[in-house]
Amino acid sequence: MKRLIFFAAFVTLLSFSSTAQVTNETLQERIRVVRAEKSITLTFDPAGKTSKVMAVSDNFSKNDASRAGLLAMNFAMGIIYAGDTLERSPDTFLLTFWVMSKKPRFGENHAMTAALKDEMLVIGSARYAAKPREQMEYLNFELSRANLAKIAAESNVRFQLGDQEFTFTPSQMKLLADLLTITAL
């Protein structure tokens, strides 16, 4: 009797774990369904046997960029996972701001906070890199799924990056929500 109960529990657990996976083919279909093919890509590297889902945003508004002394700024978010099957919803996302400016603006202060309706969300300090000859700065964060969901649930999010304030555009907010949707298991 114990073996029968154990076997039934094992089969039930196995059926739950097998449904908690999504193939790259299914993820590609999800990207198509949310109409994000131009902004979200899925790639598979057969040599490294890894997959990458990457969402690239439009630029922030010219007003935000010029007020911060920038030529332009956008961001990319994504996940990297082993193989061609996403085994579970990602706990964290990689978030990188690409900043173009004549001189570095975020070298001294590269922390990020987001002003939500009911809370101030502290994202933390970035891993920072600059390429002054190319007029580029890169601010790299890890953003938890829970915090991404909080941001994506809002309609208007202002955030502080270093000493500068920016507002996510409507298309950027949609991109954040789409990335959550397609990676949910």
Buried (B, 14 or more C-beta within 10 A) or exposed (E): EEEEEEEEEEEEEEEEEEEEEBEBEEBBEBBEEBEBEEBBBBEEEEEEEBBBBBBBBEBBBEEBBEEBEBBBBBBBBBBBBEEBBBEEEBEBBBBBBBBBBEEBBBEEBBBBBBBBEEEEBEBEEBEBEBEEEEBBBBBEBBBEBEBBEBBBBBEEBBBBBBEBBBBBBEEBBBBBBBBBBBBEE
